Amino acid sequence: MTRHRHLIQQVRMLGRYPSDEEAERVLDTVLAVLGSQLTGEERCELAAVLPERARTIFASQIPLPEPVAAPAFVEAVARSLHTSLTGARWDVSSALATLESLGGERLTDRLLARLPRGYALLFGLADLAAAA
C-alpha cells in the first residue's frame, strides 16, 4: 500500500467516509486551504512528511500574507466542498487530526504556533493557550 493510500484510509476511518474517493476529496480540499495558510519552516516540514500527491496539492498553494481565523478556514472548506459549516468542521477535523498523527506532536505544536488561536480544536487537540 502506498503512503498516499494509507493517508486516505486514515482520513476515511477518522471521518467515517463511505469511500476512499470521498476521503481523498476532503483531504485534498483541506490540504489546499491549509497550503494557503502556512509559510516558513513549518510549511516545508509539513510538506516533507506528506506523500508526494498530497505534498503537491499542499505546496502548490500560494500562502496568504496572514493566515485566516479558524472559522474562516472552515468556511473556505465548506465553500470548496459545497457543504454546511457543520459538515466542513467534521471534514477539517478528520483531515487535520490525520495530519497531526502523520507529522507528530512537535510539528503540530509548531504549526499551531503559526496559526491563529482556534486551530487546535480543528486538529482534535485542546486549545490551552491563554486568552490575550
C-alpha positions as CSV (number, residue, x, y, z in Angstrom):
1,M,0.0,0.0,0.0
2,T,1.4,3.4,-0.9
3,R,1.8,6.1,1.7
4,H,-0.8,8.2,0.0
5,R,-3.4,5.4,0.0
6,H,-2.6,4.8,3.7
7,L,-3.2,8.5,4.4
8,I,-6.5,8.4,2.6
9,Q,-7.6,5.4,4.5
10,Q,-6.7,7.1,7.8
11,V,-8.9,10.1,6.8
12,R,-11.7,7.7,5.8
13,M,-11.6,5.9,9.1
14,L,-11.4,9.0,11.2
15,G,-14.1,10.8,9.2
16,R,-16.2,7.6,8.7
17,Y,-16.5,8.4,5.0
18,P,-18.3,5.8,2.8
19,S,-15.4,5.6,0.2
20,D,-11.8,6.3,-0.3
21,E,-12.8,8.8,-3.0
22,E,-14.8,10.9,-0.6
23,A,-11.9,10.8,2.0
24,E,-9.5,11.9,-0.7
25,R,-11.7,14.7,-1.8
26,V,-11.9,16.0,1.7
27,L,-8.1,15.6,2.3
28,D,-7.3,17.4,-1.0
29,T,-9.5,20.3,-0.1
30,V,-8.2,20.7,3.4
31,L,-4.6,20.5,2.2
32,A,-5.3,23.1,-0.5
33,V,-6.8,25.5,2.0
34,L,-4.1,24.8,4.6
35,G,-1.4,25.4,2.0
36,S,-2.7,29.0,1.7
37,Q,-2.3,29.5,5.4
38,L,1.3,28.4,6.2
39,T,4.7,29.9,5.4
40,G,8.2,29.3,6.6
41,E,9.9,26.3,8.0
42,E,6.7,24.8,9.3
43,R,5.3,24.8,5.7
44,C,8.4,23.0,4.5
45,E,8.4,20.5,7.3
46,L,4.7,19.6,6.8
47,A,5.3,19.2,3.0
48,A,8.3,16.9,3.8
49,V,6.1,14.4,5.7
50,L,3.3,14.3,3.2
51,P,3.1,11.7,0.5
52,E,4.0,13.1,-2.9
53,R,0.5,13.7,-4.3
54,A,-0.7,15.3,-1.0
55,R,2.6,17.4,-0.9
56,T,1.9,18.7,-4.5
57,I,-1.6,19.8,-3.6
58,F,-0.4,21.5,-0.4
59,A,2.7,23.1,-1.8
60,S,1.1,24.4,-5.0
61,Q,-1.0,26.9,-3.0
62,I,0.3,30.5,-2.6
63,P,0.2,31.5,1.0
64,L,-1.8,34.5,2.1
65,P,0.1,37.3,3.9
66,E,-1.6,36.3,7.1
67,P,-3.5,33.1,8.0
68,V,-7.2,33.4,8.4
69,A,-9.0,32.6,11.7
70,A,-10.2,29.1,12.3
71,P,-13.8,29.8,11.5
72,A,-12.9,31.4,8.2
73,F,-10.7,28.3,7.4
74,V,-13.8,26.1,8.0
75,E,-15.9,28.4,5.8
76,A,-13.4,28.2,3.0
77,V,-13.5,24.4,3.1
78,A,-17.3,24.4,3.3
79,R,-17.4,26.6,0.1
80,S,-15.0,24.3,-1.7
81,L,-16.8,21.1,-0.7
82,H,-20.3,22.6,-1.1
83,T,-21.3,21.5,2.4
84,S,-22.6,23.0,5.6
85,L,-20.3,24.6,8.2
86,T,-21.0,21.6,10.5
87,G,-20.1,19.2,7.8
88,A,-17.0,21.2,6.9
89,R,-15.8,21.3,10.5
90,W,-16.1,17.5,10.6
91,D,-14.1,17.3,7.3
92,V,-11.4,19.6,8.5
93,S,-11.0,17.8,11.8
94,S,-10.9,14.4,10.1
95,A,-8.1,15.6,7.8
96,L,-6.1,17.7,10.3
97,A,-6.2,15.0,13.0
98,T,-4.7,12.6,10.5
99,L,-2.0,15.2,9.6
100,E,-1.3,15.5,13.4
101,S,-0.7,11.8,13.6
102,L,1.5,11.9,10.5
103,G,3.6,14.9,11.5
104,G,3.8,14.2,15.2
105,E,3.3,16.4,18.2
106,R,6.3,18.6,17.8
107,L,5.4,19.6,14.2
108,T,1.8,20.1,15.2
109,D,2.8,22.4,18.1
110,R,4.9,24.5,15.7
111,L,2.0,24.7,13.1
112,L,-0.4,25.8,15.9
113,A,2.1,28.5,17.0
114,R,2.0,29.9,13.4
115,L,-1.8,29.8,13.1
116,P,-4.4,32.0,14.9
117,R,-6.0,30.7,18.1
118,G,-8.7,28.2,17.5
119,Y,-6.9,25.8,15.1
120,A,-6.0,23.4,17.9
121,L,-9.6,22.2,18.2
122,L,-9.6,21.6,14.4
123,F,-6.6,19.3,14.9
124,G,-8.5,17.4,17.6
125,L,-6.5,19.0,20.4
126,A,-7.4,21.1,23.5
127,D,-6.8,24.8,23.0
128,L,-4.9,25.6,26.2
129,A,-3.4,28.9,25.1
130,A,-4.1,31.7,27.5
131,A,-6.5,34.3,26.3
132,A,-4.9,37.5,25.3
